[in-house]
Amino acid sequence: MANVNLKETFLNPIFKGNPISVLVLGICSSLAVTVQLKGAFVMGLSVIIVTGVSSLICSLLRNTIPNRIRIIVQLVVVAMMVILVDQVLKAYAYSVSKTLSVYIGLIITNCIVMGRIEAFALGNKPFASLLDGLGNGLGYAMILVIVAFFRELLGSGTIFGFQVIPQCLYDLGYANNGLMILPPMALVLLGCVIWIQRAVQKDLQEK
Amino acid sequence: MNTNSNVYTVVYSTILVVVVAAVLAFTAISLQPKQNENVKKETITKVLSAAAQADQTVTIAEDADVMALYSEMATAAFYVDGYGKIVGEMNLGKENVNDIKVATNADLKKQNDIFKKIADGQNDLLASLELPVYVINVNGKSVTVIPCYGAGLWGPIWGYIAVAEDGRSIYGAVFDHKSETPGLGAKITEDFFQNQFAGKEFGQGSQKFDVVKGGAHGASNGVDAISGATITSQALGRTINTWATYYEPYLKTLEVAETVEE
């Protein structure tokens, strides 16, 4: 795999091989942090950084890593990145880091990160691995933001905390959908996203 | 080089761990001051928003400069021991807001640990308590804000209670938690629960305050628990009760002072 198509490497995980909607990985956190756009946005950004940089580091180390402890080495690298992101958030985005609470720490256990290192970074050059990591993070973040957009809009009537549904609609009897705030609706929305994607990309449908 | 030999593996993992540890230690130390400031700001926000409930016209905006606001509104902040004696002062930041000193959760946890020892019979520790008290001036009302801190269902819960001049009536309270169940125990931070505290008062005797399952039925020293969050509610009731007990000697002095003035 000396000559991987770099553009393909970056774009594939965003659409055709999206980690959430196609591979169905990282579902847990996508249900938990998508109540509001702000949280989803920061979470997505954190995952992009973690997947990108840890793929890059692991790819740089790929020829030196002893095969018997390679999973442990990957874990150490990912854990380091996650703790770094967590610390930076605690220092510069305290309120967001409080809403995300344990989920930033749980990026360590997100299958996308480890999966991409194991499947891609260990066998490819650093730049390609960086793109692969960033692409996967971006694919994850994109779904998070889509789900969070609808949950915040329908659940709280706001976008990024700003009221977008006008007061006159509430006066006419419109009410926020409280169910949207709860995780089950995130799963339903996620199902809709997968449905739409499969309807558009016919080659994803199983025969 | 044989990357599968035992020596290589051991050396490799040692170097990796040392490097990672160094990177993390460096980040943790360099970001520490900034993180501590965030924690301090959060504590101040809680103290102020508890105090603000004494006057409906005062609200603490989410993006307010709480440090400046605190240095302006606070009239005194000090520690009292278990006998109600003032044992230390906290900087109010009147000259420089960065000097503001507040008792963070780590400090409260220390006090809570001492409570446990006292409950086990080590009564001499009462004098070693350092319980923080904030006196905030809200539109001319002198509001005493006292914290509470204890174990919830999954992690610590804490809160700030605004007490009136008489040392018994409660103007309001705000609570927070680390990891209570979302939608159940986590509701202690919501208005519908916190608003119940306005107009209540600390009771006499062993039951100072309680969060009552099945409803407080208008009791002056209790509020309704949250359905489905029995353990968090009980824990919160216990926490408030414990802290109120240790603050009682100090709060009594307020009551006495008030009577003398009349």
Interface residues (C-beta under 8 A of the other chain):
Chain A: N63 T64 I65 P66 N67 R68 I69 I72 V73 V76 V77 M80 I83 L84 Q87 V88 K90 A91 Y92 Y94 S101 V102 L182
Chain B: T3 N4 Y8 T9 Y12 S13 L16 V17 V20 V23 L24 T27 A28 L31 K34 Q35 N38 K41 E42 K178 S179 G183
